[in-house]
Amino acid sequence: MAMLTTDLSTGSGKSSTWTNKKRQPHYHAQHIKHQQLLYSYRHNQSTRNNLQLSYQAKITSPLLSNNGSCHNTNRPSWWWFMMLATTFMSLLPLNVMANRLSDTKLHEILLDNKEIKLSWMVDWYKQEVLFHLQNAFNEQHRWFYLGFSKRGGIGDADICFFENQNGFFNVVTDIYTSSDGKYVHKDYQQDCVLFKMDESTLAFKRKFDTCDPSDFRFHEGTMYIMWARGENELELTDYQFPFPNVSSHESGIKMMQLLRADKIQIPETDLKQVEIRLNNVTVPDKETTYWCHIQKLDSFLQQKHHIVQFEPIITTPGLVHHMEVFHCETDWDVEIPLYNGDCQQLPEEAKVCSKVIALWAMGASTFTYPPETGLPIGGKAYNPYIRLEVHFNNPEFEKGHIDSSGMHIKMVSKLRQFDAGVMELGLEYTDKMAIPPGQVAFPLSGYCIAECTELALPPSGIVVFGSQLHTHLRGVRILTRHFRGSEELRELNRDDFYSHHFQEMRNLHYKPRVLPGDALVTTCYYNTIGYEKATLGGFSISDEMCVNYVHYYPATKLEVCKSSVSEDALENYFIYMKKKEHQRHIHLNGARSKNYRSIKWTQPRVDQLYTMYIEEPLSMQCNKSDGFRFEGYEWEGAPITTVQIKIPMQRKVCPHYNPLWMKPLDRGECDLLGECIY
C-alpha cells in the first residue's frame, strides 16, 4: 500500500561502515532462520483436565448412541451447534456468558460460494477447532473431504475423509497425500474426531497441533482449506488409494484465517455513516494507476465522532488491488480542491491528505473496532476533507472498465474510551531496496527503532489490536518481531503462508503492548524464481513493498515508522561492486534502479547485498501525519536494530517431533514448517 507523498524532512548523513573489503557471508543462512514457533497458551494442568472431562461429557453423550456409533439422531442439523454453544458457555467465566457466543465465536464461510457452509469455533483453551459442514452431502454423494494444504497444492496435504459405508454416514479417516499429490495414504495416527454425520451434515474436531508429522499444524496466518465430494464409493485398500479426481464444481480451495479472534459486535445502535467512493471512473489501460478522489465530509461531523467499522465497496474485483482513505491534516478552515483523477497530478494543496483512517486490500472484508476504542473523526478543529486512493492493477491493459469502488464508514457520536490510531511499519517505498533474481525467499527488513518509539509513544505505551500485512506479487512470508532491549517478545503478527491475493485487516487474538523504547522489525520474504533482473522497492505492482499497517490505541502523532538502507551505505555498496566486483555497468552518479539491474548476480553477490542490508545504518522515517520527522534525533544514518539469531530445532509441545518430510537446516535450508527459505 502506498501514500503518494514526499518526505518533507532532511537530515545530514552519517558515514557508512561499509568498506571495500569482501565480507564473509557464512552466517547468513542462520540469520534469517529466526522463525519462531507460534505461541502456545499454557494453563494449570488440573484445570485443563477438568475442562477436558467436562467438555467430553457434554459433547459426546447427546451425539453418540450407547454403542458409540455416530449416526443420525433425527434431530435438526443445527441442534449439535446448540450443544457446542452450551459447552463453550460452561467453560467461560460468568461475566461473559451473555447471549453473544454464536455471534462472537462462530465463524462461517461458503466453500463453494453457494450452499456448502463451513462453520467453526476456535477453542483457545484446549487448542482445538470444532467444525460443522452443512450441505456437505446429498443423495448422490458417497464421500466428502476437508483438508489443509500448505499453499493450495494437493501434495503433502492433510485431509479428514468422510465416507458412506454400508448405508451409514459413519466413517471418518485421517489421511494425507503423497508429495506429488497422486496418492492418498491412511495416517497411522487418527486425529479427526467425529461428532456427527448424517445425510447432509457432519461435525468433527481437530487439535491445533497433533504432534503427528503427517498432519498440518494449524496457525494464525493464512491457511488453504481444500474440499471435495464425490459419487463413487472409495475404500482404503492397503492404506493407500489414488487421489480422487473430481470436477471443479465438486471441489475447491479457500484461503482463510482459521484461527481467528472472536468476532466483534458493535454495542451501539445509533450508527451514522459516511460513504466515499469513485463515481464511474474509467479504469486506465495501463498496469498501475493510483486514482485519487477528494470529498468534503457531511456537516454532522462538526462534532467529533468515533469510527467503529469500515466496509469495502468493490465494483471491479479483478482490477482493484487496494484502497485507502486519508484525512487532510491541516487547519479546519483550509479548503482542499475537490479533485478526481490520477494521484500523480494531485493538487499541491492535497498533499496534506495523508493520515490513514481506513484501508482495504485484496481478500479483506469488513473491519470492526473493539468496543473500547474508535478512530476519531470530525470536530470543530477538524478539517472537513478526506481523500480516497484506489490502486488499480491492470496488467492486461484492459479497456472499458468503469469503477465506483470505495468505503462505507460507520461511526458513533457517543465517544468510546480511547482514540485509535493507524501506524505504518516496514520498509520505505524506495528503490534503495532491491531483491536479487532467482531467490526462493529473500528477506528484507524494515525497522521501527527504539529511538523512534522512545520519542513518539506515551509512557504507558500503546495496545495493538489490528494488523494488515502487505506486499505485492512476490511476497511469500511476513512477520513483525517485537524487542524490548535485548529481550524478544511475542510477535505482533506473522503469516508464514502469506498470499497477496488475501490481505485481510485482522483483529489480533493476542494484543501486544508496545512501550517507549521498544523496537519493531518487520521482515518480508520474496520469491523471485524465474525473474532475470532485480526487483526494486516502489509503488508499481511490478515493484515491491513490505508494510504492516497496525491499528492501536491510544492514538499518537506517530504515523510512519519505517526505514531503508542509508544513502551513504548504498553509495559505498555501489563503489564496492564497481571496483572490487568489476560490475562495470554501474554508474556511481547514475540511477539506483539501473545500477541494481546491471549487476550480474551470483550467490556471493546475493550474500553481499544481504550482508549490507542487515549491518549498515538506516535512513529512518519516524514521521508524524504531516510528513515531517520527529525532532530530537539524527534519523539519517540511524543504527540498525540488532536481531537475535534463533534456530528452534524442535517444537516445544512435541519434544520428539521430527517430521519425515522436513530437511535438516544444514541440508536444504528448510524451516520448521517444511518450506525452504533463504
HELIX and SHEET records of a PDB file:
HELIX    1   1 HIS A   28  ILE A   32  1                                   5    
HELIX    2   2 GLN A   45  THR A   60  1                                  16    
HELIX    3   3 TRP A   79  LEU A   91  1                                  13    
HELIX    4   4 LEU A   94  VAL A   96  5                                   3    
HELIX    5   5 LEU A  101  THR A  104  1                                   4    
HELIX    6   6 SER A  248  GLU A  250  5                                   3    
HELIX    7   7 SER A  299  GLN A  302  5                                   4    
HELIX    8   8 CYS A  343  GLN A  345  5                                   3    
HELIX    9   9 GLU A  348  VAL A  352  5                                   5    
HELIX   10  10 ALA A  450  ALA A  456  1                                   7    
HELIX   11  11 GLU A  567  LYS A  579  1                                  13    
HELIX   12  12 ARG A  592  SER A  598  1                                   7    
HELIX   13  13 GLN A  603  GLU A  615  1                                  13    
SHEET    1   A 5 LEU A 106  LEU A 110  0                                        
SHEET    2   A 5 LYS A 117  ASP A 123 -1                                        
SHEET    3   A 5 GLU A 128  GLN A 134 -1                                        
SHEET    4   A 5 LEU A 202  LYS A 207 -1                                        
SHEET    5   A 5 VAL A 193  MET A 197 -1                                        
SHEET    1   B 7 GLN A 240  PRO A 242  0                                        
SHEET    2   B 7 TYR A 183  LYS A 186 -1                                        
SHEET    3   B 7 PHE A 168  THR A 177 -1                                        
SHEET    4   B 7 ASP A 158  GLN A 165 -1                                        
SHEET    5   B 7 TRP A 143  SER A 149 -1                                        
SHEET    6   B 7 MET A 223  GLY A 230 -1                                        
SHEET    7   B 7 SER A 251  MET A 256 -1                                        
SHEET    1   C 4 LYS A 272  ARG A 277  0                                        
SHEET    2   C 4 GLY A 406  VAL A 412 -1                                        
SHEET    3   C 4 HIS A 305  ILE A 313 -1                                        
SHEET    4   C 4 PHE A 367  THR A 368 -1                                        
SHEET    1   D 5 LYS A 272  ARG A 277  0                                        
SHEET    2   D 5 GLY A 406  VAL A 412 -1                                        
SHEET    3   D 5 HIS A 305  ILE A 313 -1                                        
SHEET    4   D 5 THR A 373  ILE A 377 -1                                        
SHEET    5   D 5 PHE A 418  ASP A 419  1                                        
SHEET    1   E 2 VAL A 281  THR A 282  0                                        
SHEET    2   E 2 ILE A 402  ASP A 403 -1                                        
SHEET    1   F 5 ASN A 340  ASP A 342  0                                        
SHEET    2   F 5 THR A 288  LYS A 296 -1                                        
SHEET    3   F 5 TYR A 385  ASN A 393 -1                                        
SHEET    4   F 5 VAL A 320  CYS A 328 -1                                        
SHEET    5   F 5 CYS A 353  ALA A 361 -1                                        
SHEET    1   G 7 ARG A 506  ASN A 507  0                                        
SHEET    2   G 7 ILE A 462  HIS A 470 -1                                        
SHEET    3   G 7 VAL A 547  TYR A 553 -1                                        
SHEET    4   G 7 GLY A 421  LEU A 427 -1                                        
SHEET    5   G 7 LEU A 558  VAL A 565  1                                        
SHEET    6   G 7 LEU A 618  LYS A 624 -1                                        
SHEET    7   G 7 GLU A 636  ALA A 638 -1                                        
SHEET    1   H 2 ALA A 434  ILE A 435  0                                        
SHEET    2   H 2 THR A 535  LEU A 536 -1                                        
SHEET    1   I 4 PHE A 442  CYS A 448  0                                        
SHEET    2   I 4 ALA A 519  TYR A 526 -1                                        
SHEET    3   I 4 GLY A 475  ARG A 484 -1                                        
SHEET    4   I 4 GLU A 487  ASP A 495 -1                                        
SHEET    1   J 3 ARG A 506  ASN A 507  0                                        
SHEET    2   J 3 ILE A 462  HIS A 470 -1                                        
SHEET    3   J 3 ARG A 513  VAL A 514 -1                                        
END                                                                             
